Amino acid sequence: MVLLDNSNFILRLEKIANAAKKDSSFTVTFKRYDGNNKPVPRAGRPPLPKPDVYTCLVRAQCKSQKISTVVRQEDVPTMMGMYSQFMKSKMDGLKRVKKVKSKAKATKG
Amino acid sequence: MVFVKNWEDFEIAVENMYMANPQNCRYTMKYVHSKGHILLKMTDNVKCVQYKAENMPDLKKIEKITSNLVGHMASKE
C-alpha cells in the first residue's frame, strides 16, 4: 500500500484505470479515518484518542496494485473536483441513453 | 448481498447506514470497463447494500452521492 498525496493519487489512479480498461477492473473505497493505525484496545484499557477533525481515507486497487490517500476537510472540494473529472474521463464504458425526440411534435409544428 | 433496483432506495439506504455507524462504514465502487458497469457497495460489516449502474446518466448521481459522503467523512463530527 502506497500512501500518496491527493493529486498524485489521481494521477496514479488514471494510470491504473488505463491499465484495467482492457480486461480487468479496479475498485475505489472511501472510509472515514480517525488517524489511528492501531486496533481498538480491549475492554478495560484506555481507548484510542479521538481526533478533532476526521479525515477520509481513499484506497484504490487493481489486481495486486494498491494505492491510498488521506483527504483532509479543507481539501475535499478540490479532491472531489479532480475525482469527478477522473470519473467522467475514465468511466466512459457505460451505455449511453438516447434522448427520445418527439418527432410527432416537430412534424405537426 | 442485495442489489437495490431503484436509485432512490439505494441513496436512502446508504445515508441511513452511514449515519447509524460512521466509523465502520465503507463505500466502494468497482468499475469494469469490459462489461460497462459500475458496482456500488456500502457496508458496515453487518449489512450491505449494492447497486449496479449501467447507464450514463447514473454517473452524475454517483458523483453527487460520492462527494456528499466524502464531505461527511472528512468533517468534525
N, CA and C atoms of all chains as a GROMACS GRO file, in nm:
protein
  558
    1MET      N    1   0.085  -0.120   0.000
    1MET     CA    2   0.000   0.000   0.000
    1MET      C    3   0.088   0.124   0.000
    2VAL      N    4   0.071   0.207  -0.098
    2VAL     CA    5   0.150   0.329  -0.108
    2VAL      C    6   0.061   0.447  -0.072
    3LEU      N    7   0.104   0.526   0.025
    3LEU     CA    8   0.027   0.644   0.064
    3LEU      C    9   0.077   0.764  -0.017
    4LEU      N   10  -0.015   0.823  -0.095
    4LEU     CA   11   0.023   0.935  -0.181
    4LEU      C   12  -0.053   1.060  -0.140
    5ASP      N   13  -0.010   1.176  -0.193
    5ASP     CA   14  -0.093   1.295  -0.170
    5ASP      C   15  -0.204   1.298  -0.277
    6ASN      N   16  -0.299   1.390  -0.258
    6ASN     CA   17  -0.423   1.385  -0.335
    6ASN      C   18  -0.403   1.388  -0.486
    7SER      N   19  -0.321   1.484  -0.535
    7SER     CA   20  -0.310   1.496  -0.681
    7SER      C   21  -0.231   1.379  -0.741
    8ASN      N   22  -0.127   1.334  -0.669
    8ASN     CA   23  -0.053   1.218  -0.718
    8ASN      C   24  -0.140   1.092  -0.720
    9PHE      N   25  -0.230   1.084  -0.623
    9PHE     CA   26  -0.321   0.971  -0.617
    9PHE      C   27  -0.407   0.964  -0.743
   10ILE      N   28  -0.462   1.080  -0.782
   10ILE     CA   29  -0.547   1.084  -0.901
   10ILE      C   30  -0.465   1.046  -1.025
   11LEU      N   31  -0.340   1.095  -1.032
   11LEU     CA   32  -0.256   1.062  -1.148
   11LEU      C   33  -0.232   0.912  -1.157
   12ARG      N   34  -0.200   0.852  -1.042
   12ARG     CA   35  -0.175   0.708  -1.041
   12ARG      C   36  -0.303   0.631  -1.073
   13LEU      N   37  -0.414   0.684  -1.022
   13LEU     CA   38  -0.543   0.619  -1.044
   13LEU      C   39  -0.577   0.618  -1.193
   14GLU      N   40  -0.542   0.727  -1.262
   14GLU     CA   41  -0.567   0.732  -1.406
   14GLU      C   42  -0.486   0.625  -1.478
   15LYS      N   43  -0.362   0.607  -1.435
   15LYS     CA   44  -0.279   0.503  -1.496
   15LYS      C   45  -0.340   0.366  -1.472
   16ILE      N   46  -0.383   0.343  -1.348
   16ILE     CA   47  -0.445   0.215  -1.314
   16ILE      C   48  -0.569   0.192  -1.399
   17ALA      N   49  -0.649   0.298  -1.415
   17ALA     CA   50  -0.772   0.285  -1.492
   17ALA      C   51  -0.742   0.250  -1.637
   18ASN      N   52  -0.638   0.310  -1.692
   18ASN     CA   53  -0.600   0.278  -1.830
   18ASN      C   54  -0.555   0.134  -1.842
   19ALA      N   55  -0.480   0.089  -1.742
   19ALA     CA   56  -0.430  -0.048  -1.746
   19ALA      C   57  -0.544  -0.149  -1.731
   20ALA      N   58  -0.647  -0.110  -1.654
   20ALA     CA   59  -0.757  -0.203  -1.626
   20ALA      C   60  -0.862  -0.203  -1.736
   21LYS      N   61  -0.846  -0.114  -1.834
   21LYS     CA   62  -0.952  -0.096  -1.933
   21LYS      C   63  -0.976  -0.222  -2.017
   22LYS      N   64  -0.869  -0.291  -2.049
   22LYS     CA   65  -0.883  -0.399  -2.147
   22LYS      C   66  -0.964  -0.517  -2.092
   23ASP      N   67  -0.915  -0.577  -1.986
   23ASP     CA   68  -0.987  -0.698  -1.942
   23ASP      C   69  -0.991  -0.715  -1.790
   24SER      N   70  -0.967  -0.608  -1.716
   24SER     CA   71  -0.980  -0.623  -1.571
   24SER      C   72  -1.060  -0.506  -1.514
   25SER      N   73  -1.058  -0.494  -1.383
   25SER     CA   74  -1.140  -0.390  -1.321
   25SER      C   75  -1.060  -0.325  -1.209
   26PHE      N   76  -1.109  -0.213  -1.158
   26PHE     CA   77  -1.045  -0.153  -1.041
   26PHE      C   78  -1.152  -0.109  -0.941
   27THR      N   79  -1.113  -0.104  -0.815
   27THR     CA   80  -1.207  -0.060  -0.712
   27THR      C   81  -1.151   0.063  -0.640
   28VAL      N   82  -1.242   0.149  -0.596
   28VAL     CA   83  -1.206   0.265  -0.515
   28VAL      C   84  -1.291   0.260  -0.390
   29THR      N   85  -1.228   0.269  -0.273
   29THR     CA   86  -1.301   0.261  -0.147
   29THR      C   87  -1.285   0.389  -0.067
   30PHE      N   88  -1.394   0.435  -0.009
   30PHE     CA   89  -1.394   0.554   0.075
   30PHE      C   90  -1.429   0.514   0.217
   31LYS      N   91  -1.355   0.567   0.312
   31LYS     CA   92  -1.382   0.531   0.451
   31LYS      C   93  -1.342   0.647   0.542
   32ARG      N   94  -1.416   0.661   0.652
   32ARG     CA   95  -1.376   0.762   0.750
   32ARG      C   96  -1.249   0.717   0.821
   33TYR      N   97  -1.161   0.813   0.845
   33TYR     CA   98  -1.031   0.780   0.905
   33TYR      C   99  -1.007   0.870   1.025
   34ASP      N  100  -0.976   0.810   1.140
   34ASP     CA  101  -0.959   0.892   1.261
   34ASP      C  102  -0.812   0.911   1.298
   35GLY      N  103  -0.721   0.870   1.212
   35GLY     CA  104  -0.580   0.897   1.236
   35GLY      C  105  -0.510   0.790   1.317
   36ASN      N  106  -0.584   0.691   1.368
   36ASN     CA  107  -0.522   0.584   1.446
   36ASN      C  108  -0.490   0.465   1.356
   37ASN      N  109  -0.368   0.416   1.366
   37ASN     CA  110  -0.330   0.299   1.288
   37ASN      C  111  -0.322   0.174   1.374
   38LYS      N  112  -0.379   0.181   1.494
   38LYS     CA  113  -0.377   0.066   1.583
   38LYS      C  114  -0.517   0.008   1.594
   39PRO      N  115  -0.528  -0.119   1.630
   39PRO     CA  116  -0.662  -0.174   1.654
   39PRO      C  117  -0.722  -0.115   1.782
   40VAL      N  118  -0.853  -0.126   1.793
   40VAL     CA  119  -0.923  -0.074   1.911
   40VAL      C  120  -0.884  -0.160   2.031
   41PRO      N  121  -0.840  -0.099   2.144
   41PRO     CA  122  -0.797  -0.178   2.259
   41PRO      C  123  -0.911  -0.258   2.321
   42ARG      N  124  -0.874  -0.365   2.394
   42ARG     CA  125  -0.975  -0.447   2.462
   42ARG      C  126  -1.043  -0.366   2.572
   43ALA      N  127  -1.156  -0.418   2.620
   43ALA     CA  128  -1.231  -0.351   2.725
   43ALA      C  129  -1.144  -0.339   2.851
   44GLY      N  130  -1.151  -0.224   2.918
   44GLY     CA  131  -1.074  -0.205   3.040
   44GLY      C  132  -0.943  -0.134   3.015
   45ARG      N  133  -0.903  -0.121   2.891
   45ARG     CA  134  -0.780  -0.048   2.859
   45ARG      C  135  -0.816   0.092   2.811
   46PRO      N  136  -0.722   0.185   2.823
   46PRO     CA  137  -0.754   0.320   2.776
   46PRO      C  138  -0.786   0.322   2.626
   47PRO      N  139  -0.897   0.390   2.589
   47PRO     CA  140  -0.934   0.393   2.447
   47PRO      C  141  -0.838   0.479   2.365
   48LEU      N  142  -0.841   0.462   2.234
   48LEU     CA  143  -0.757   0.541   2.145
   48LEU      C  144  -0.802   0.686   2.144
   49PRO      N  145  -0.709   0.780   2.127
   49PRO     CA  146  -0.750   0.921   2.125
   49PRO      C  147  -0.840   0.952   2.007
   50LYS      N  148  -0.939   1.039   2.029
   50LYS     CA  149  -1.028   1.078   1.920
   50LYS      C  150  -0.977   1.208   1.859
   51PRO      N  151  -0.977   1.219   1.726
   51PRO     CA  152  -0.927   1.341   1.663
   51PRO      C  153  -1.031   1.453   1.669
   52ASP      N  154  -0.984   1.577   1.653
   52ASP     CA  155  -1.077   1.690   1.648
   52ASP      C  156  -1.152   1.689   1.516
   53VAL      N  157  -1.077   1.664   1.410
   53VAL     CA  158  -1.137   1.663   1.277
   53VAL      C  159  -1.106   1.529   1.212
   54TYR      N  160  -1.210   1.462   1.163
   54TYR     CA  161  -1.188   1.335   1.093
   54TYR      C  162  -1.140   1.362   0.951
   55THR      N  163  -1.075   1.262   0.894
   55THR     CA  164  -1.035   1.272   0.754
   55THR      C  165  -1.098   1.156   0.678
   56CYS      N  166  -1.077   1.156   0.547
   56CYS     CA  167  -1.134   1.050   0.466
   56CYS      C  168  -1.021   0.971   0.400
   57LEU      N  169  -1.024   0.841   0.418
   57LEU     CA  170  -0.922   0.756   0.358
   57LEU      C  171  -0.976   0.700   0.226
   58VAL      N  172  -0.902   0.722   0.119
   58VAL     CA  173  -0.944   0.671  -0.012
   58VAL      C  174  -0.841   0.568  -0.057
   59ARG      N  175  -0.889   0.451  -0.089
   59ARG     CA  176  -0.798   0.346  -0.136
   59ARG      C  177  -0.841   0.299  -0.274
   60ALA      N  178  -0.743   0.261  -0.355
   60ALA     CA  179  -0.775   0.208  -0.487
   60ALA      C  180  -0.694   0.082  -0.510
   61GLN      N  181  -0.754  -0.010  -0.582
   61GLN     CA  182  -0.688  -0.137  -0.606
   61GLN      C  183  -0.718  -0.189  -0.746
   62CYS      N  184  -0.614  -0.241  -0.810
   62CYS     CA  185  -0.632  -0.313  -0.936
   62CYS      C  186  -0.537  -0.431  -0.931
   63LYS      N  187  -0.593  -0.552  -0.936
   63LYS     CA  188  -0.512  -0.673  -0.917
   63LYS      C  189  -0.434  -0.660  -0.787
   64SER      N  190  -0.300  -0.664  -0.793
   64SER     CA  191  -0.226  -0.658  -0.666
   64SER      C  192  -0.170  -0.519  -0.640
   65GLN      N  193  -0.203  -0.424  -0.726
   65GLN     CA  194  -0.152  -0.288  -0.711
   65GLN      C  195  -0.245  -0.208  -0.621
   66LYS      N  196  -0.191  -0.150  -0.514
   66LYS     CA  197  -0.277  -0.077  -0.420
   66LYS      C  198  -0.219   0.060  -0.391
   67ILE      N  199  -0.305   0.162  -0.394
   67ILE     CA  200  -0.262   0.296  -0.356
   67ILE      C  201  -0.366   0.355  -0.261
   68SER      N  202  -0.325   0.457  -0.188
   68SER     CA  203  -0.419   0.520  -0.096
   68SER      C  204  -0.383   0.666  -0.074
   69THR      N  205  -0.479   0.741  -0.023
   69THR     CA  206  -0.456   0.881   0.011
   69THR      C  207  -0.548   0.921   0.124
   70VAL      N  208  -0.511   1.027   0.194
   70VAL     CA  209  -0.594   1.078   0.301
   70VAL      C  210  -0.642   1.218   0.261
   71VAL      N  211  -0.773   1.238   0.265
   71VAL     CA  212  -0.830   1.367   0.226
   71VAL      C  213  -0.870   1.443   0.351
   72ARG      N  214  -0.812   1.562   0.369
   72ARG     CA  215  -0.849   1.643   0.484
   72ARG      C  216  -0.971   1.727   0.451
   73GLN      N  217  -1.031   1.782   0.556
   73GLN     CA  218  -1.157   1.854   0.536
   73GLN      C  219  -1.143   1.969   0.436
   74GLU      N  220  -1.033   2.044   0.448
   74GLU     CA  221  -1.018   2.160   0.360
   74GLU      C  222  -0.987   2.121   0.216
   75ASP      N  223  -0.944   1.996   0.194
   75ASP     CA  224  -0.910   1.953   0.059
   75ASP      C  225  -1.026   1.885  -0.014
   76VAL      N  226  -1.140   1.867   0.057
   76VAL     CA  227  -1.250   1.791  -0.002
   76VAL      C  228  -1.297   1.850  -0.135
   77PRO      N  229  -1.325   1.982  -0.145
   77PRO     CA  230  -1.376   2.033  -0.273
   77PRO      C  231  -1.280   2.012  -0.390
   78THR      N  232  -1.149   2.039  -0.369
   78THR     CA  233  -1.055   2.019  -0.480
   78THR      C  234  -1.044   1.873  -0.517
   79MET      N  235  -1.038   1.787  -0.415
   79MET     CA  236  -1.024   1.643  -0.441
   79MET      C  237  -1.146   1.590  -0.516
   80MET      N  238  -1.264   1.632  -0.474
   80MET     CA  239  -1.383   1.580  -0.540
   80MET      C  240  -1.395   1.635  -0.681
   81GLY      N  241  -1.346   1.758  -0.702
   81GLY     CA  242  -1.342   1.813  -0.838
   81GLY      C  243  -1.255   1.726  -0.928
   82MET      N  244  -1.136   1.691  -0.876
   82MET     CA  245  -1.044   1.608  -0.954
   82MET      C  246  -1.104   1.470  -0.977
   83TYR      N  247  -1.169   1.419  -0.872
   83TYR     CA  248  -1.223   1.283  -0.883
   83TYR      C  249  -1.338   1.276  -0.983
   84SER      N  250  -1.423   1.378  -0.983
   84SER     CA  251  -1.535   1.372  -1.078
   84SER      C  252  -1.484   1.388  -1.221
   85GLN      N  253  -1.377   1.467  -1.236
   85GLN     CA  254  -1.313   1.478  -1.367
   85GLN      C  255  -1.261   1.341  -1.412
   86PHE      N  256  -1.200   1.272  -1.316
   86PHE     CA  257  -1.148   1.138  -1.344
   86PHE      C  258  -1.260   1.042  -1.384
   87MET      N  259  -1.371   1.049  -1.309
   87MET     CA  260  -1.483   0.959  -1.340
   87MET      C  261  -1.536   0.984  -1.480
   88LYS      N  262  -1.546   1.112  -1.515
   88LYS     CA  263  -1.601   1.146  -1.647
   88LYS      C  264  -1.510   1.094  -1.758
   89SER      N  265  -1.378   1.105  -1.737
   89SER     CA  266  -1.288   1.068  -1.846
   89SER      C  267  -1.262   0.918  -1.852
   90LYS      N  268  -1.262   0.850  -1.737
   90LYS     CA  269  -1.222   0.709  -1.738
   90LYS      C  270  -1.338   0.611  -1.730
   91MET      N  271  -1.445   0.650  -1.664
   91MET     CA  272  -1.559   0.556  -1.654
   91MET      C  273  -1.656   0.586  -1.768
   92ASP      N  274  -1.609   0.565  -1.890
   92ASP     CA  275  -1.690   0.604  -2.006
   92ASP      C  276  -1.745   0.484  -2.081
   93GLY      N  277  -1.743   0.368  -2.017
   93GLY     CA  278  -1.791   0.248  -2.086
   93GLY      C  279  -1.938   0.220  -2.062
   94LEU      N  280  -2.006   0.312  -1.996
   94LEU     CA  281  -2.147   0.288  -1.966
   94LEU      C  282  -2.232   0.313  -2.091
   95LYS      N  283  -2.351   0.255  -2.087
   95LYS     CA  284  -2.442   0.271  -2.201
   95LYS      C  285  -2.493   0.414  -2.208
   96ARG      N  286  -2.492   0.465  -2.328
   96ARG     CA  287  -2.549   0.598  -2.346
   96ARG      C  288  -2.697   0.584  -2.376
   97VAL      N  289  -2.775   0.664  -2.305
   97VAL     CA  290  -2.919   0.659  -2.328
   97VAL      C  291  -2.953   0.771  -2.424
   98LYS      N  292  -3.015   0.735  -2.535
   98LYS     CA  293  -3.050   0.837  -2.633
   98LYS      C  294  -3.175   0.911  -2.589
   99LYS      N  295  -3.170   1.040  -2.605
   99LYS     CA  296  -3.288   1.118  -2.571
   99LYS      C  297  -3.394   1.096  -2.678
  100VAL      N  298  -3.515   1.070  -2.633
  100VAL     CA  299  -3.623   1.046  -2.729
  100VAL      C  300  -3.677   1.180  -2.776
  101LYS      N  301  -3.655   1.205  -2.903
  101LYS     CA  302  -3.709   1.331  -2.957
  101LYS      C  303  -3.852   1.308  -3.000
  102SER      N  304  -3.934   1.399  -2.964
  102SER     CA  305  -4.075   1.384  -3.003
  102SER      C  306  -4.090   1.429  -3.148
  103LYS      N  307  -4.090   1.329  -3.239
  103LYS     CA  308  -4.097   1.361  -3.382
  103LYS      C  309  -4.235   1.412  -3.421
  104ALA      N  310  -4.334   1.356  -3.352
  104ALA     CA  311  -4.470   1.394  -3.386
  104ALA      C  312  -4.491   1.544  -3.372
  105LYS      N  313  -4.431   1.598  -3.265
  105LYS     CA  314  -4.445   1.742  -3.241
  105LYS      C  315  -4.380   1.822  -3.352
  106ALA      N  316  -4.260   1.777  -3.392
  106ALA     CA  317  -4.183   1.850  -3.492
  106ALA      C  318  -4.258   1.855  -3.626
  107THR      N  319  -4.318   1.739  -3.662
  107THR     CA  320  -4.388   1.736  -3.790
  107THR      C  321  -4.516   1.819  -3.787
  108LYS      N  322  -4.580   1.816  -3.671
  108LYS     CA  323  -4.705   1.893  -3.659
  108LYS      C  324  -4.679   2.042  -3.670
  109GLY      N  325  -4.575   2.084  -3.597
  109GLY     CA  326  -4.546   2.228  -3.593
  109GLY      C  327  -4.482   2.269  -3.722
  110MET      N  328  -2.594  -0.958   0.055
  110MET     CA  329  -2.552  -0.903  -0.074
  110MET      C  330  -2.675  -0.874  -0.160
  111VAL      N  331  -2.742  -0.770  -0.130
  111VAL     CA  332  -2.865  -0.738  -0.201
  111VAL      C  333  -2.839  -0.627  -0.302
  112PHE      N  334  -2.882  -0.649  -0.424
  112PHE     CA  335  -2.876  -0.542  -0.522
  112PHE      C  336  -3.006  -0.463  -0.516
  113VAL      N  337  -2.993  -0.334  -0.494
  113VAL     CA  338  -3.110  -0.250  -0.491
  113VAL      C  339  -3.140  -0.208  -0.634
  114LYS      N  340  -3.268  -0.218  -0.674
  114LYS     CA  341  -3.304  -0.188  -0.813
  114LYS      C  342  -3.318  -0.038  -0.836
  115ASN      N  343  -3.370   0.028  -0.734
  115ASN     CA  344  -3.408   0.168  -0.751
  115ASN      C  345  -3.301   0.260  -0.693
  116TRP      N  346  -3.259   0.362  -0.766
  116TRP     CA  347  -3.153   0.451  -0.720
  116TRP      C  348  -3.192   0.524  -0.592
  117GLU      N  349  -3.317   0.572  -0.586
  117GLU     CA  350  -3.360   0.650  -0.469
  117GLU      C  351  -3.351   0.564  -0.342
  118ASP      N  352  -3.394   0.438  -0.355
  118ASP     CA  353  -3.388   0.348  -0.239
  118ASP      C  354  -3.243   0.328  -0.195
  119PHE      N  355  -3.156   0.314  -0.292
  119PHE     CA  356  -3.014   0.293  -0.261
  119PHE      C  357  -2.956   0.414  -0.188
  120GLU      N  358  -2.990   0.532  -0.239
  120GLU     CA  359  -2.940   0.656  -0.181
  120GLU      C  360  -2.982   0.668  -0.034
  121ILE      N  361  -3.109   0.637  -0.009
  121ILE     CA  362  -3.161   0.648   0.128
  121ILE      C  363  -3.094   0.544   0.218
  122ALA      N  364  -3.079   0.421   0.166
  122ALA     CA  365  -3.019   0.314   0.245
  122ALA      C  366  -2.875   0.347   0.282
  123VAL      N  367  -2.802   0.404   0.185
  123VAL     CA  368  -2.662   0.441   0.208
  123VAL      C  369  -2.653   0.546   0.317
  124GLU      N  370  -2.738   0.646   0.305
  124GLU     CA  371  -2.734   0.757   0.400
  124GLU      C  372  -2.766   0.708   0.542
  125ASN      N  373  -2.872   0.625   0.552
  125ASN     CA  374  -2.912   0.574   0.683
  125ASN      C  375  -2.802   0.488   0.745
  126MET      N  376  -2.742   0.403   0.661
  126MET     CA  377  -2.639   0.314   0.713
  126MET      C  378  -2.518   0.394   0.762
  127TYR      N  379  -2.483   0.496   0.686
  127TYR     CA  380  -2.367   0.576   0.725
  127TYR      C  381  -2.395   0.653   0.853
  128MET      N  382  -2.513   0.710   0.862
  128MET     CA  383  -2.546   0.792   0.979
  128MET      C  384  -2.552   0.705   1.106
  129ALA      N  385  -2.596   0.579   1.090
  129ALA     CA  386  -2.609   0.491   1.206
  129ALA      C  387  -2.472   0.452   1.261
  130ASN      N  388  -2.374   0.438   1.174
  130ASN     CA  389  -2.244   0.388   1.219
  130ASN      C  390  -2.132   0.440   1.130
  131PRO      N  391  -2.097   0.569   1.145
  131PRO     CA  392  -1.999   0.627   1.052
  131PRO      C  393  -1.860   0.565   1.061
  132GLN      N  394  -1.824   0.517   1.179
  132GLN     CA  395  -1.687   0.471   1.197
  132GLN      C  396  -1.658   0.340   1.124
  133ASN      N  397  -1.760   0.257   1.107
  133ASN     CA  398  -1.736   0.125   1.048
  133ASN      C  399  -1.781   0.112   0.904
  134CYS      N  400  -1.835   0.222   0.847
  134CYS     CA  401  -1.889   0.212   0.713
  134CYS      C  402  -1.782   0.231   0.608
  135ARG      N  403  -1.788   0.154   0.503
  135ARG     CA  404  -1.703   0.183   0.389
  135ARG      C  405  -1.786   0.175   0.261
  136TYR      N  406  -1.745   0.257   0.167
  136TYR     CA  407  -1.820   0.274   0.043
  136TYR      C  408  -1.725   0.242  -0.072
  137THR      N  409  -1.763   0.146  -0.153
  137THR     CA  410  -1.672   0.100  -0.258
  137THR      C  411  -1.738   0.113  -0.394
  138MET      N  412  -1.659   0.154  -0.494
  138MET     CA  413  -1.709   0.144  -0.630
  138MET      C  414  -1.611   0.063  -0.714
  139LYS      N  415  -1.668  -0.025  -0.792
  139LYS     CA  416  -1.586  -0.109  -0.878
  139LYS      C  417  -1.627  -0.084  -1.022
  140TYR      N  418  -1.529  -0.052  -1.103
  140TYR     CA  419  -1.560  -0.023  -1.243
  140TYR      C  420  -1.504  -0.132  -1.332
  141VAL      N  421  -1.591  -0.192  -1.413
  141VAL     CA  422  -1.548  -0.296  -1.506
  141VAL      C  423  -1.575  -0.243  -1.646
  142HIS      N  424  -1.468  -0.205  -1.715
  142HIS     CA  425  -1.486  -0.143  -1.846
  142HIS      C  426  -1.541  -0.242  -1.949
  143SER      N  427  -1.490  -0.366  -1.943
  143SER     CA  428  -1.531  -0.463  -2.046
  143SER      C  429  -1.680  -0.496  -2.037
  144LYS      N  430  -1.735  -0.489  -1.916
  144LYS     CA  431  -1.878  -0.516  -1.901
  144LYS      C  432  -1.960  -0.389  -1.902
  145GLY      N  433  -1.892  -0.276  -1.891
  145GLY     CA  434  -1.962  -0.149  -1.896
  145GLY      C  435  -2.052  -0.123  -1.779
  146HIS      N  436  -2.004  -0.152  -1.659
  146HIS     CA  437  -2.087  -0.117  -1.544
  146HIS      C  438  -2.002  -0.075  -1.423
  147ILE      N  439  -2.069  -0.006  -1.331
  147ILE     CA  440  -2.007   0.032  -1.205
  147ILE      C  441  -2.087  -0.036  -1.094
  148LEU      N  442  -2.018  -0.104  -1.004
  148LEU     CA  443  -2.086  -0.163  -0.889
  148LEU      C  444  -2.059  -0.076  -0.768
  149LEU      N  445  -2.166  -0.034  -0.703
  149LEU     CA  446  -2.150   0.046  -0.581
  149LEU      C  447  -2.189  -0.039  -0.462
  150LYS      N  448  -2.113  -0.024  -0.356
  150LYS     CA  449  -2.140  -0.109  -0.240
  150LYS      C  450  -2.117  -0.028  -0.113
  151MET      N  451  -2.210  -0.039  -0.020
  151MET     CA  452  -2.195   0.026   0.109
  151MET      C  453  -2.213  -0.081   0.216
  152THR      N  454  -2.117  -0.094   0.306
  152THR     CA  455  -2.130  -0.196   0.409
  152THR      C  456  -2.076  -0.147   0.542
  153ASP      N  457  -2.136  -0.197   0.650
  153ASP     CA  458  -2.084  -0.166   0.784
  153ASP      C  459  -2.043  -0.296   0.854
  154ASN      N  460  -2.006  -0.396   0.777
  154ASN     CA  461  -1.963  -0.528   0.824
  154ASN      C  462  -2.077  -0.612   0.880
  155VAL      N  463  -2.197  -0.559   0.883
  155VAL     CA  464  -2.312  -0.636   0.927
  155VAL      C  465  -2.411  -0.646   0.811
  156LYS      N  466  -2.446  -0.528   0.761
  156LYS     CA  467  -2.538  -0.523   0.647
  156LYS      C  468  -2.461  -0.474   0.525
  157CYS      N  469  -2.521  -0.491   0.411
  157CYS     CA  470  -2.456  -0.450   0.288
  157CYS      C  471  -2.560  -0.419   0.182
  158VAL      N  472  -2.549  -0.303   0.119
  158VAL     CA  473  -2.637  -0.273   0.006
  158VAL      C  474  -2.554  -0.246  -0.117
  159GLN      N  475  -2.604  -0.289  -0.231
  159GLN     CA  476  -2.531  -0.273  -0.356
  159GLN      C  477  -2.620  -0.217  -0.465
  160TYR      N  478  -2.557  -0.154  -0.561
  160TYR     CA  479  -2.630  -0.101  -0.676
  160TYR      C  480  -2.543  -0.119  -0.799
  161LYS      N  481  -2.608  -0.157  -0.908
  161LYS     CA  482  -2.534  -0.177  -1.032
  161LYS      C  483  -2.575  -0.068  -1.130
  162ALA      N  484  -2.478   0.014  -1.168
  162ALA     CA  485  -2.507   0.123  -1.260
  162ALA      C  486  -2.458   0.087  -1.399
  163GLU      N  487  -2.547   0.096  -1.497
  163GLU     CA  488  -2.508   0.060  -1.633
  163GLU      C  489  -2.528   0.171  -1.734
  164ASN      N  490  -2.601   0.275  -1.694
  164ASN     CA  491  -2.630   0.381  -1.791
  164ASN      C  492  -2.555   0.508  -1.758
  165MET      N  493  -2.529   0.586  -1.861
  165MET     CA  494  -2.451   0.708  -1.846
  165MET      C  495  -2.510   0.807  -1.745
  166PRO      N  496  -2.641   0.831  -1.745
  166PRO     CA  497  -2.694   0.930  -1.651
  166PRO      C  498  -2.670   0.894  -1.504
  167ASP      N  499  -2.646   0.766  -1.476
  167ASP     CA  500  -2.618   0.725  -1.338
  167ASP      C  501  -2.488   0.786  -1.286
  168LEU      N  502  -2.396   0.815  -1.378
  168LEU     CA  503  -2.265   0.867  -1.339
  168LEU      C  504  -2.277   0.998  -1.261
  169LYS      N  505  -2.369   1.082  -1.307
  169LYS     CA  506  -2.392   1.211  -1.240
  169LYS      C  507  -2.438   1.189  -1.096
  170LYS      N  508  -2.530   1.093  -1.081
  170LYS     CA  509  -2.585   1.065  -0.947
  170LYS      C  510  -2.476   1.009  -0.857
  171ILE      N  511  -2.392   0.922  -0.915
  171ILE     CA  512  -2.284   0.862  -0.837
  171ILE      C  513  -2.188   0.970  -0.789
  172GLU      N  514  -2.158   1.062  -0.880
  172GLU     CA  515  -2.069   1.173  -0.847
  172GLU      C  516  -2.122   1.250  -0.727
  173LYS      N  517  -2.252   1.275  -0.731
  173LYS     CA  518  -2.314   1.356  -0.627
  173LYS      C  519  -2.309   1.284  -0.492
  174ILE      N  520  -2.348   1.158  -0.492
  174ILE     CA  521  -2.353   1.084  -0.365
  174ILE      C  522  -2.212   1.066  -0.310
  175THR      N  523  -2.114   1.046  -0.398
  175THR     CA  524  -1.977   1.027  -0.352
  175THR      C  525  -1.923   1.152  -0.286
  176SER      N  526  -1.945   1.267  -0.350
  176SER     CA  527  -1.889   1.388  -0.289
  176SER      C  528  -1.963   1.421  -0.160
  177ASN      N  529  -2.090   1.387  -0.155
  177ASN     CA  530  -2.167   1.404  -0.032
  177ASN      C  531  -2.108   1.321   0.082
  178LEU      N  532  -2.080   1.195   0.050
  178LEU     CA  533  -2.026   1.104   0.152
  178LEU      C  534  -1.888   1.147   0.198
  179VAL      N  535  -1.802   1.185   0.103
  179VAL     CA  536  -1.667   1.226   0.141
  179VAL      C  537  -1.674   1.352   0.229
  180GLY      N  538  -1.768   1.440   0.196
  180GLY     CA  539  -1.788   1.558   0.280
  180GLY      C  540  -1.824   1.521   0.422
  181HIS      N  541  -1.909   1.419   0.437
  181HIS     CA  542  -1.947   1.372   0.570
  181HIS      C  543  -1.830   1.306   0.642
  182MET      N  544  -1.752   1.228   0.564
  182MET     CA  545  -1.645   1.152   0.625
  182MET      C  546  -1.535   1.244   0.679
  183ALA      N  547  -1.498   1.343   0.601
  183ALA     CA  548  -1.394   1.436   0.645
  183ALA      C  549  -1.460   1.557   0.707
  184SER      N  550  -1.512   1.540   0.829
  184SER     CA  551  -1.576   1.652   0.895
  184SER      C  552  -1.548   1.643   1.045
  185LYS      N  553  -1.606   1.736   1.119
  185LYS     CA  554  -1.571   1.742   1.262
  185LYS      C  555  -1.645   1.641   1.347
  186GLU      N  556  -1.763   1.597   1.303
  186GLU     CA  557  -1.839   1.505   1.388
  186GLU      C  558  -1.831   1.364   1.332
   0.00000   0.00000   0.00000
